[in-house]
Amino acid sequence: MANSTITFFPVGEKNGGMILIKLNDSFNTTIMIDCSIGDESIGDHCDVNEELRYRLPTESNKRPYVDAFILTHRHEDHLKGFQKHFHLGPLADYKDDDDELKIVIKELWSSHNFWKPSSINYKLCDNAKEFNKEMKRRVKLFEDKKEIQGVGDRAIIIGRDPDGRTNNLENINYNIGDTFTKINNLNISSKFSGYILSPIEQQEDEEDECFTDMNRQSVVFQLTVKQGKYENKLFMAADAECLVWETLWNKHKNNDKKLEYDILLAPHHCSWHSLSYDSQTNDDDPQLCENAKKALSQSKEGAFIVSQSKVIKDADQDPPSEAAKDEYVDVVGEDQFICTNEHPDENKPEPLEFNLTGDGPQKKGVKEKSKLSVAALSSTKEAYPHG
């Protein structure tokens, strides 16, 4: 593989999140961030499951896999299809005779919130419950064996648990502000590093209800993918909202390199609430939070901002918000802002791919992509050129 790549997949009518990073290191490391695989093709055209599997490596036994699956938070639109498409439990229980082989997760990443049970005020979808169950299984293995586990049993916890459950788990636990260079327990520092920015600690006078909200607890990373002397900066913003961005600006404004990017994932599917404390619906004159915008404006020359969202065309919807899009366009320009479900055409969306080159990210054109091996999408029975 000549270059490392990052792929943003189109999403359904209710937004969603799913990103695939493939590194050109000696291990060909593959990292998946969140999951949004529905049963229907996007726009009756793009089969996300098919597009994902086409890009995944396979073991000699033909099992598809990712070296790491990183969950940013527990909302259904970031876990859609998780149970259906990923193997959960010991690899000894893997079913090689399934019609469609499930995807092996070599290393599973989560914030410490996997210990938090579902409740009236913290409702978990079925996929989130199964994800948490799998994290608990893997962490328990580490606790029992007192050593990092093998492929399919490894876990990484992000953030310190306030009730002390991450005590004595230092070997599988990263805190906010930590830099990491290992994926799948392999050091790939010559090619890759990550810096953990959030979930931030509870702020003074911040209400518990706000602090424990799933969007508020989103994991936010700045990832660095090296190619030659160039460092491609990927800012994975999840669904973090305004308080997070204002706090991060106040914390890092004197060292804004921690916030810079070549590609920014517009937080919360291009929501206005990532840029403002005011509601577009309930406030007559919703005000932009200048510090939040500053945190999200640390773009390098030629940077892109990607909205992983449904089509942005209704002034009354949020997310995605036209007003938020206007603010991001103000940062990078009209040509450098891309909505996944409008690429290259809202009627025929395709995965949005970038080569991470020695001159920065280069958007791949549709004509550059290889065709899928299948002849047709099940929904249309008509062949299309895909990723």
Order of alpha helices (4+ residues) and beta strands (2+ residues): beta-beta-beta-beta-alpha-beta-beta-beta-alpha-beta-beta-alpha-beta-beta-beta-beta-beta-beta-alpha-beta-beta-alpha-beta-alpha-alpha-beta-alpha-beta-beta-beta
